[in-house]
Amino acid sequence: MTTFFDKKIILFFAFLTLIGCGEDSLYSKSETNQINQSIYIVPEFFTGNLLSNYSSARVQTIDQGQTIKFWASYLINEKAINNDEIANYPIALEWTIGNESYNVPFFTKTFKETGSYDAILTTTDFFQDTLRDTVTIQVNTPIKIKAVSPEDGYNLLDVTDSAGITLHWNISGNDPWEDLTCLFYASRFKGSTWENLVDTVKCEEPIIILGPFEQNNLILYHDTSIVYYWGIKVITDYGTYPSQRDSTSISSFRTRLKDNPLSIIEVPVKYHKIDQNTSPYTRVDLISASGDTIQSKISLLSQDTFYFKDIPPQNGLIIKATNLILSEYKTESVTMDVIAGSYNVTPEILFIDSIAPERAPLTNLINPEDSIVFKLKDLGSGINAKYIHVILNNDTLEHQFSDTLLSFAPPKLYQCHNTCELEIEALDYAANETSLIHWTLSSKDTFFLLEGPFPLKELQ
């Protein structure tokens, strides 16, 4: 805040009077006034009382892309001057930010680029005396942290090696005004990694996890692997507002099999959105690069893990998962190289149903005393009965659905003397909607004729 004394401020209308009223109205500099100037940085849409909500700023740290409002505040003889009153005073004010300038008490600006910017407020009174204040805007570079090594899923750690393993990561976006704090998390279980803070560590140095990793001397570790999950969180200095934080993804490393030339492969499989009453029939095959099936396993669970043991080392092993019943569920095969003595865990194989249900009438000629019946077919996640709608000329009809058959009562014959439009809407558990088509229902003497399907009118 800048203060100067013995400077005269005269109301603008008094200055006009001075011009026309002679020497008796001359402005006297012997009178004493005190002028205070302050800069406030407030949110973009702030319109309240500055003094009761904010403090004047010399340095303000913001995020990249943030919009803030610069606000000039004045006190004359310790009395606050409202912005709408400033025009009544012979005061000229100017903001400068780089090569930009503004001549208003307050304005908003969005900072799209990171870096440090000085905003200078210069105020000149009637006697050409000046006040000058500066606020520095520090625009944060987004802080980023990424795990580098060992590679996620590393599985060749010697369980008996006392030298252990070294964890590396990279940090970017550290601005000169920021101090960093790094937190190390680790767990034997992936889901609880971020709940288990191990220690505060130096952000610029790797971590060495010393071995050996044998946890029980009675275990031979011939077909057992120990896995660890870890991650690093970085936080900018708490004294800089707003503080930033980021975290690595959760990475894992594990021990190799001890004194075992063969390997183990663990294959997690999951179905995305499936009827809880449906039991998928899943087969997972290990196929060599030459096309020979090495091992196969089957499961009836919608989420399961397949374990394959005694796999010889090889390159180009194909892991193929297939549903033998629900043909609409598809997934991609996995190809991997198998190293001797390794315990391998593949990424989760996810079965996805992206095919919509199909529907068709059982017959096109309908007796008015009988129900109209459609067969709904879905060889994936299954028809969700809660989202079946039967619509006749924009009216929703009551219906029954059981064992793939949808039935509902026909209208009266006279109601479809002029052709009626019939829509059957359905949704499967994977949220696939039926195609946009309709049928027509028309009365023919003593029966109904069902024709179609046709594209909906809005598609024609």
MOLINWO-V861823 format. One record per pair of residues at least 24 apart in sequence whose C-alpha atoms are under 8 Angstrom apart, sorted by the first residue. I is the first residue (numbers start at 0). J is the second residue. D is the distance in Angstrom with one decimal. If there is no record, write none. Layout:
i:I j:J d:D
i:I j:J d:D
This chain:
i:0 j:35 d:6.9
i:0 j:36 d:6.0
i:0 j:37 d:5.4
i:0 j:38 d:8.0
i:0 j:132 d:7.0
i:1 j:35 d:6.1
i:1 j:36 d:6.0
i:1 j:37 d:7.5
i:1 j:130 d:6.6
i:1 j:131 d:7.1
i:1 j:132 d:6.9
i:2 j:33 d:7.1
i:2 j:34 d:6.0
i:2 j:35 d:5.1
i:2 j:36 d:7.2
i:2 j:130 d:7.8
i:3 j:33 d:6.4
i:3 j:34 d:6.3
i:3 j:35 d:7.5
i:4 j:31 d:7.0
i:4 j:32 d:6.3
i:4 j:33 d:5.2
i:4 j:34 d:7.2
i:5 j:29 d:7.4
i:5 j:30 d:7.2
i:5 j:31 d:4.8
i:5 j:32 d:5.9
i:5 j:33 d:7.1
i:6 j:31 d:6.5
i:6 j:32 d:5.9
i:6 j:33 d:7.2
i:6 j:126 d:7.8
i:6 j:128 d:7.6
i:7 j:31 d:6.6
i:7 j:32 d:6.0
i:7 j:125 d:7.8
i:7 j:126 d:7.5
i:8 j:32 d:7.1
i:8 j:88 d:7.2
i:8 j:89 d:7.1
i:8 j:124 d:7.0
i:8 j:125 d:6.8
i:9 j:88 d:6.5
i:9 j:89 d:6.7
i:9 j:125 d:7.6
i:10 j:87 d:6.0
i:10 j:88 d:5.0
i:10 j:89 d:6.6
i:11 j:86 d:8.0
i:11 j:87 d:5.2
i:11 j:88 d:5.2
i:11 j:89 d:5.7
i:12 j:87 d:7.4
i:32 j:75 d:6.9
i:32 j:76 d:5.9
i:33 j:74 d:7.8
i:33 j:75 d:5.6
i:33 j:76 d:4.9
i:33 j:77 d:7.4
i:34 j:73 d:7.0
i:34 j:74 d:5.6
i:34 j:75 d:4.7
i:34 j:76 d:6.4
i:34 j:77 d:7.7
i:35 j:73 d:5.6
i:35 j:74 d:4.9
i:35 j:75 d:6.5
i:35 j:77 d:7.8
i:36 j:71 d:7.2
i:36 j:72 d:5.8
i:36 j:73 d:4.8
i:36 j:74 d:6.6
i:36 j:130 d:7.3
i:36 j:132 d:7.7
i:37 j:71 d:6.0
i:37 j:72 d:5.1
i:37 j:73 d:6.5
i:37 j:132 d:7.4
i:38 j:69 d:7.1
i:38 j:70 d:5.9
i:38 j:71 d:5.0
i:38 j:72 d:6.3
i:38 j:120 d:7.7
i:38 j:132 d:7.4
i:38 j:133 d:7.9
i:38 j:134 d:7.2
i:39 j:69 d:6.1
i:39 j:70 d:5.1
i:39 j:71 d:6.5
i:39 j:72 d:7.4
i:40 j:67 d:6.7
i:40 j:68 d:5.8
i:40 j:69 d:5.1
i:40 j:70 d:6.4
i:41 j:67 d:6.1
i:41 j:68 d:5.3
i:41 j:69 d:6.8
i:41 j:70 d:7.5
i:42 j:66 d:7.4
i:42 j:67 d:5.1
i:42 j:68 d:5.8
i:43 j:67 d:4.7
i:43 j:68 d:5.0
i:43 j:107 d:6.3
i:44 j:68 d:7.7
i:56 j:134 d:6.3
i:57 j:133 d:6.7
i:57 j:134 d:4.5
i:57 j:135 d:6.2
i:58 j:134 d:5.5
i:58 j:135 d:4.7
i:58 j:136 d:6.0
i:58 j:137 d:7.3
i:59 j:134 d:7.4
i:59 j:135 d:6.2
i:59 j:136 d:5.0
i:59 j:137 d:6.1
i:59 j:240 d:7.8
i:60 j:136 d:5.9
i:60 j:137 d:4.6
i:60 j:138 d:5.9
i:60 j:139 d:6.9
i:60 j:239 d:6.8
i:60 j:240 d:5.8
i:60 j:241 d:6.6
i:61 j:136 d:7.3
i:61 j:137 d:6.2
i:61 j:138 d:5.1
i:61 j:139 d:6.1
i:61 j:240 d:7.3
i:61 j:241 d:6.4
i:62 j:138 d:5.5
i:62 j:139 d:5.1
i:62 j:140 d:7.4
i:62 j:141 d:7.5
i:62 j:241 d:7.5
i:63 j:110 d:6.2
i:63 j:111 d:5.8
i:63 j:112 d:6.4
i:63 j:113 d:5.9
i:63 j:138 d:5.6
i:63 j:139 d:5.8
i:63 j:140 d:6.5
i:63 j:141 d:7.2
i:64 j:109 d:6.1
i:64 j:110 d:5.2
i:64 j:111 d:4.5
i:64 j:112 d:7.3
i:65 j:109 d:5.7
i:65 j:110 d:6.0
i:65 j:111 d:7.4
i:66 j:107 d:6.7
i:66 j:108 d:5.5
i:66 j:109 d:4.1
i:66 j:110 d:6.5
i:67 j:107 d:5.5
i:67 j:108 d:5.7
i:67 j:109 d:6.5
i:68 j:105 d:6.8
i:68 j:106 d:5.5
i:68 j:107 d:4.2
i:68 j:108 d:6.5
i:69 j:105 d:5.3
i:69 j:106 d:5.5
i:69 j:107 d:6.2
i:69 j:108 d:7.9
i:70 j:104 d:6.0
i:70 j:105 d:4.3
i:70 j:106 d:6.9
i:71 j:104 d:5.2
i:71 j:105 d:6.1
i:71 j:120 d:7.8
i:72 j:104 d:7.8
i:89 j:124 d:5.9
i:89 j:125 d:5.3
i:90 j:122 d:6.7
i:90 j:123 d:5.7
i:90 j:124 d:4.6
i:90 j:125 d:6.4
i:91 j:122 d:5.6
i:91 j:123 d:5.1
i:91 j:124 d:6.4
i:92 j:120 d:7.1
i:92 j:121 d:5.6
i:92 j:122 d:4.3
i:92 j:123 d:6.3
i:93 j:120 d:5.8
i:93 j:121 d:5.3
i:93 j:122 d:6.5
i:94 j:118 d:6.8
i:94 j:119 d:5.5
i:94 j:120 d:4.6
i:94 j:121 d:6.4
i:95 j:119 d:5.2
i:95 j:120 d:6.7
i:110 j:138 d:7.2
i:112 j:138 d:7.3
i:113 j:137 d:7.7
i:113 j:138 d:4.8
i:113 j:139 d:5.8
i:113 j:140 d:5.5
i:114 j:138 d:5.2
i:114 j:139 d:6.9
i:114 j:140 d:7.5
i:139 j:172 d:7.8
i:139 j:174 d:6.7
i:140 j:172 d:4.9
i:140 j:173 d:6.9
i:140 j:174 d:6.5
i:141 j:172 d:5.4
i:141 j:243 d:7.6
i:142 j:170 d:7.3
i:142 j:171 d:5.9
i:142 j:172 d:4.4
i:142 j:173 d:6.2
i:142 j:243 d:6.6
i:142 j:244 d:6.7
i:142 j:245 d:6.5
i:143 j:170 d:5.6
i:143 j:171 d:5.2
i:143 j:172 d:6.2
i:143 j:245 d:5.8
i:143 j:246 d:7.5
i:144 j:168 d:6.9
i:144 j:169 d:5.6
i:144 j:170 d:4.4
i:144 j:171 d:6.5
i:144 j:231 d:7.9
i:144 j:232 d:7.7
i:144 j:233 d:7.1
i:144 j:245 d:6.3
i:144 j:246 d:5.9
i:144 j:247 d:5.6
i:145 j:169 d:5.3
i:145 j:170 d:6.6
i:145 j:246 d:7.4
i:145 j:247 d:4.9
i:145 j:248 d:7.3
i:146 j:230 d:7.6
i:146 j:231 d:7.8
i:146 j:247 d:5.7
i:146 j:248 d:7.2
i:146 j:250 d:7.5
i:149 j:252 d:7.3
i:150 j:250 d:7.8
i:150 j:252 d:7.9
i:151 j:250 d:4.9
i:151 j:251 d:5.2
i:151 j:252 d:6.5
i:152 j:250 d:7.0
i:152 j:251 d:5.2
i:152 j:252 d:5.2
i:152 j:253 d:7.2
i:152 j:344 d:7.5
i:153 j:251 d:6.9
i:153 j:252 d:4.7
i:153 j:253 d:6.2
i:154 j:252 d:5.8
i:154 j:253 d:4.7
i:154 j:254 d:5.5
i:154 j:255 d:5.6
i:154 j:341 d:6.2
i:154 j:342 d:6.2
i:154 j:343 d:7.0
i:155 j:253 d:6.9
i:155 j:254 d:5.7
i:155 j:255 d:4.7
i:155 j:341 d:6.4
i:156 j:252 d:7.6
i:156 j:253 d:6.1
i:156 j:254 d:4.4
i:156 j:255 d:5.6
i:157 j:211 d:8.0
i:157 j:254 d:5.7
i:157 j:255 d:6.0
i:157 j:257 d:7.8
i:158 j:210 d:7.4
i:158 j:211 d:5.8
i:158 j:212 d:4.9
i:158 j:213 d:5.8
i:158 j:254 d:5.5
i:158 j:255 d:7.0
i:158 j:257 d:7.5
i:159 j:210 d:6.8
i:159 j:211 d:4.6
i:159 j:212 d:6.2
i:159 j:213 d:6.4
i:160 j:210 d:5.5
i:160 j:211 d:5.0
i:160 j:212 d:7.5
i:161 j:209 d:5.8
i:161 j:210 d:3.9
i:161 j:211 d:4.4
i:161 j:212 d:7.9
i:162 j:208 d:8.0
i:162 j:209 d:5.4
i:162 j:210 d:5.7
i:162 j:211 d:7.5
i:163 j:207 d:7.1
i:163 j:208 d:5.4
i:163 j:209 d:4.1
i:163 j:210 d:4.3
i:163 j:211 d:6.6
i:163 j:212 d:8.0
i:164 j:207 d:5.8
i:164 j:208 d:5.3
i:164 j:209 d:6.5
i:164 j:210 d:7.7
i:165 j:205 d:6.6
i:165 j:206 d:5.6
i:165 j:207 d:4.4
i:165 j:208 d:6.1
i:166 j:205 d:5.5
i:166 j:206 d:5.1
i:166 j:207 d:6.4
i:166 j:208 d:7.8
i:167 j:204 d:7.8
i:167 j:205 d:4.9
i:167 j:206 d:6.9
i:168 j:205 d:7.1
i:170 j:202 d:7.9
i:177 j:235 d:6.0
i:177 j:236 d:5.8
i:177 j:239 d:7.1
i:178 j:235 d:5.6
i:178 j:236 d:4.8
i:179 j:233 d:6.6
i:179 j:234 d:5.7
i:179 j:235 d:4.6
i:179 j:236 d:5.6
i:180 j:233 d:5.7
i:180 j:234 d:5.2
i:180 j:235 d:6.3
i:180 j:236 d:7.0
i:181 j:231 d:6.6
i:181 j:232 d:5.6
i:181 j:233 d:4.5
i:181 j:234 d:6.4
i:182 j:231 d:5.6
i:182 j:232 d:5.1
i:182 j:233 d:6.5
i:183 j:229 d:7.5
i:183 j:230 d:6.2
i:183 j:231 d:4.9
i:183 j:232 d:6.8
i:184 j:229 d:5.5
i:184 j:230 d:5.3
i:184 j:231 d:6.2
i:185 j:227 d:6.9
i:185 j:228 d:5.5
i:185 j:229 d:4.2
i:185 j:230 d:6.5
i:186 j:227 d:5.9
i:186 j:228 d:5.3
i:186 j:229 d:6.5
i:187 j:226 d:6.2
i:187 j:227 d:4.8
i:187 j:228 d:6.0
i:188 j:227 d:7.3
i:188 j:228 d:6.7
i:189 j:228 d:5.7
i:189 j:249 d:7.5
i:192 j:228 d:6.5
i:192 j:229 d:6.4
i:192 j:230 d:7.5
i:192 j:249 d:7.6
i:193 j:230 d:7.6
i:202 j:233 d:7.7
i:219 j:257 d:7.3
i:220 j:256 d:6.0
i:220 j:257 d:5.4
i:221 j:256 d:5.3
i:221 j:257 d:4.8
i:221 j:258 d:6.2
i:221 j:259 d:5.9
i:222 j:256 d:5.8
i:222 j:257 d:7.5
i:222 j:259 d:7.6
i:222 j:263 d:7.7
i:223 j:256 d:6.3
i:224 j:253 d:6.4
i:224 j:254 d:5.2
i:224 j:255 d:6.1
i:224 j:256 d:6.3
i:224 j:342 d:6.6
i:225 j:253 d:5.4
i:225 j:254 d:5.4
i:226 j:251 d:6.8
i:226 j:252 d:5.8
i:226 j:253 d:4.2
i:226 j:254 d:6.7
i:227 j:251 d:5.5
i:227 j:252 d:5.6
i:227 j:253 d:6.2
i:228 j:252 d:6.8
i:253 j:342 d:7.9
i:254 j:342 d:7.7
i:255 j:340 d:6.0
i:255 j:341 d:5.0
i:255 j:342 d:5.9
i:256 j:340 d:5.0
i:256 j:341 d:5.9
i:256 j:342 d:6.6
i:257 j:340 d:7.1
i:258 j:340 d:7.4
i:259 j:339 d:7.6
i:259 j:340 d:5.2
i:260 j:311 d:7.5
i:260 j:312 d:8.0
i:260 j:339 d:5.0
i:260 j:340 d:4.8
i:261 j:308 d:7.9
i:261 j:309 d:5.1
i:261 j:310 d:5.4
i:261 j:311 d:5.0
i:261 j:312 d:6.6
i:261 j:339 d:5.4
i:261 j:340 d:5.1
i:261 j:341 d:7.5
i:262 j:308 d:6.3
i:262 j:309 d:5.4
i:262 j:310 d:4.9
i:262 j:311 d:6.3
i:262 j:312 d:7.1
i:262 j:337 d:7.3
i:262 j:338 d:7.2
i:262 j:339 d:5.9
i:262 j:340 d:4.9
i:262 j:341 d:5.0
i:262 j:342 d:5.9
i:262 j:343 d:7.6
i:263 j:306 d:7.3
i:263 j:307 d:5.7
i:263 j:308 d:4.5
i:263 j:309 d:6.2
i:263 j:310 d:6.2
i:263 j:340 d:7.9
i:263 j:341 d:6.6
i:263 j:342 d:4.9
i:263 j:343 d:6.0
i:264 j:306 d:6.0
i:264 j:307 d:5.1
i:264 j:308 d:6.5
i:264 j:310 d:7.7
i:264 j:342 d:6.2
i:264 j:343 d:4.7
i:264 j:344 d:5.9
i:264 j:345 d:7.5
i:265 j:304 d:6.7
i:265 j:305 d:5.8
i:265 j:306 d:4.8
i:265 j:307 d:6.4
i:265 j:342 d:7.8
i:265 j:343 d:6.0
i:265 j:344 d:4.7
i:265 j:345 d:6.4
i:266 j:304 d:5.5
i:266 j:305 d:5.0
i:266 j:306 d:6.4
i:266 j:344 d:6.1
i:266 j:345 d:5.5
i:266 j:346 d:7.5
i:266 j:347 d:6.9
i:266 j:348 d:7.4
i:267 j:302 d:7.7
i:267 j:303 d:6.0
i:267 j:304 d:4.2
i:267 j:305 d:6.3
i:267 j:344 d:7.9
i:267 j:345 d:7.1
i:267 j:346 d:7.2
i:267 j:347 d:4.9
i:267 j:348 d:6.2
i:268 j:301 d:7.9
i:268 j:302 d:5.7
i:268 j:303 d:5.4
i:268 j:304 d:5.9
i:268 j:305 d:7.7
i:268 j:347 d:5.7
i:268 j:348 d:4.7
i:268 j:349 d:6.0
i:268 j:350 d:7.7
i:269 j:301 d:5.9
i:269 j:302 d:4.4
i:269 j:303 d:6.6
i:269 j:347 d:7.1
i:269 j:348 d:6.3
i:269 j:349 d:5.1
i:269 j:350 d:6.2
i:270 j:301 d:5.5
i:270 j:302 d:6.4
i:270 j:349 d:5.8
i:270 j:350 d:4.7
i:270 j:351 d:6.5
i:271 j:349 d:6.6
i:271 j:350 d:6.0
i:271 j:351 d:5.4
i:271 j:352 d:7.4
i:271 j:429 d:7.2
i:272 j:351 d:7.8
i:272 j:380 d:6.6
i:272 j:428 d:5.9
i:272 j:429 d:5.0
i:273 j:301 d:7.8
i:273 j:379 d:7.7
i:273 j:380 d:4.4
i:273 j:381 d:7.0
i:273 j:428 d:5.7
i:273 j:429 d:6.5
i:274 j:380 d:5.7
i:274 j:381 d:6.1
i:274 j:428 d:6.2
i:277 j:380 d:7.8
i:277 j:381 d:7.9
i:279 j:322 d:6.7
i:279 j:323 d:7.9
i:279 j:324 d:6.9
i:279 j:325 d:6.8
i:280 j:322 d:5.5
i:280 j:323 d:5.6
i:280 j:324 d:6.1
i:280 j:325 d:7.7
i:281 j:320 d:7.0
i:281 j:321 d:5.7
i:281 j:322 d:4.6
i:281 j:323 d:6.3
i:282 j:320 d:5.7
i:282 j:321 d:5.3
i:282 j:322 d:6.3
i:282 j:323 d:7.2
i:283 j:318 d:6.9
i:283 j:319 d:5.6
i:283 j:320 d:4.4
i:283 j:321 d:6.5
i:284 j:317 d:8.0
i:284 j:318 d:5.8
i:284 j:319 d:5.2
i:284 j:320 d:6.4
i:285 j:316 d:7.0
i:285 j:317 d:5.9
i:285 j:318 d:4.9
i:285 j:319 d:6.6
i:286 j:316 d:5.9
i:286 j:317 d:5.0
i:286 j:318 d:6.3
i:286 j:319 d:7.5
i:287 j:315 d:6.8
i:287 j:316 d:4.8
i:287 j:317 d:6.2
i:288 j:314 d:7.1
i:288 j:315 d:5.1
i:288 j:316 d:5.5
i:288 j:317 d:6.8
i:311 j:337 d:7.5
i:311 j:339 d:6.9
i:312 j:336 d:7.7
i:312 j:337 d:4.9
i:312 j:338 d:5.0
i:312 j:339 d:5.0
i:313 j:337 d:5.2
i:313 j:338 d:6.9
i:320 j:348 d:7.8
i:324 j:378 d:7.6
i:325 j:378 d:4.9
i:325 j:379 d:5.0
i:325 j:380 d:7.9
i:326 j:378 d:5.8
i:326 j:379 d:6.5
i:327 j:351 d:8.0
i:327 j:352 d:5.5
i:327 j:353 d:7.2
i:327 j:354 d:6.2
i:327 j:377 d:7.9
i:327 j:378 d:5.5
i:327 j:379 d:4.7
i:328 j:352 d:4.5
i:328 j:353 d:7.5
i:328 j:378 d:7.9
i:328 j:379 d:5.6
i:328 j:380 d:7.8
i:351 j:429 d:8.0
i:352 j:379 d:5.8
i:352 j:380 d:6.5
i:352 j:429 d:6.2
i:353 j:429 d:7.3
i:353 j:431 d:6.5
i:354 j:379 d:7.6
i:354 j:431 d:6.4
i:355 j:426 d:7.4
i:355 j:427 d:7.0
i:355 j:431 d:4.7
i:355 j:432 d:5.5
i:355 j:433 d:5.3
i:355 j:434 d:7.4
i:356 j:382 d:7.1
i:356 j:425 d:7.0
i:356 j:426 d:6.9
i:356 j:427 d:6.5
i:356 j:431 d:7.3
i:356 j:432 d:7.1
i:356 j:433 d:5.6
i:357 j:433 d:6.6
i:358 j:423 d:7.8
i:362 j:449 d:7.9
i:363 j:447 d:7.9
i:363 j:448 d:5.8
i:363 j:449 d:4.7
i:363 j:450 d:6.7
i:364 j:446 d:6.8
i:364 j:447 d:5.8
i:364 j:448 d:5.1
i:364 j:449 d:6.4
i:365 j:446 d:5.7
i:365 j:447 d:5.0
i:365 j:448 d:6.5
i:365 j:449 d:7.6
i:366 j:445 d:7.4
i:366 j:446 d:5.0
i:366 j:447 d:6.5
i:367 j:409 d:6.3
i:367 j:410 d:7.7
i:367 j:411 d:7.2
i:367 j:412 d:7.1
i:367 j:445 d:7.4
i:367 j:446 d:6.0
i:367 j:447 d:6.9
i:368 j:409 d:8.0
i:369 j:408 d:7.1
i:369 j:409 d:7.5
i:370 j:406 d:6.0
i:370 j:407 d:5.4
i:370 j:408 d:4.8
i:370 j:409 d:6.1
i:371 j:406 d:5.5
i:371 j:407 d:5.5
i:371 j:408 d:6.1
i:371 j:409 d:6.2
i:372 j:404 d:6.7
i:372 j:405 d:5.6
i:372 j:406 d:4.4
i:372 j:407 d:6.8
i:373 j:404 d:5.9
i:373 j:405 d:5.1
i:373 j:406 d:6.4
i:374 j:403 d:5.7
i:374 j:404 d:4.7
i:374 j:405 d:6.1
i:375 j:403 d:5.1
i:375 j:404 d:6.2
i:375 j:405 d:6.9
i:376 j:403 d:6.4
i:377 j:427 d:7.5
i:380 j:427 d:6.2
i:380 j:428 d:5.3
i:380 j:429 d:5.9
i:381 j:427 d:5.4
i:381 j:428 d:5.9
i:382 j:425 d:7.2
i:382 j:426 d:6.1
i:382 j:427 d:4.3
i:382 j:428 d:6.3
i:383 j:425 d:7.5
i:383 j:426 d:5.8
i:383 j:427 d:5.0
i:383 j:428 d:5.5
i:384 j:425 d:7.9
i:384 j:426 d:8.0
i:386 j:424 d:7.7
i:386 j:425 d:5.7
i:386 j:426 d:5.7
i:387 j:423 d:7.4
i:387 j:424 d:5.6
i:387 j:425 d:4.5
i:387 j:426 d:6.7
i:388 j:422 d:7.9
i:388 j:423 d:5.9
i:388 j:424 d:5.0
i:388 j:425 d:6.5
i:389 j:421 d:7.4
i:389 j:422 d:6.0
i:389 j:423 d:4.9
i:389 j:424 d:6.5
i:390 j:421 d:5.8
i:390 j:422 d:5.1
i:390 j:423 d:6.5
i:391 j:419 d:6.7
i:391 j:420 d:5.7
i:391 j:421 d:4.6
i:391 j:422 d:6.5
i:392 j:419 d:5.9
i:392 j:420 d:5.2
i:392 j:421 d:6.6
i:412 j:442 d:5.5
i:412 j:445 d:7.7
i:412 j:446 d:7.6
i:412 j:447 d:7.5
i:413 j:442 d:7.2
i:415 j:440 d:6.7
i:415 j:441 d:5.2
i:415 j:442 d:5.6
i:416 j:441 d:6.2
i:416 j:442 d:5.4
i:416 j:443 d:8.0
i:417 j:441 d:6.7
i:417 j:442 d:7.9
i:418 j:442 d:7.5
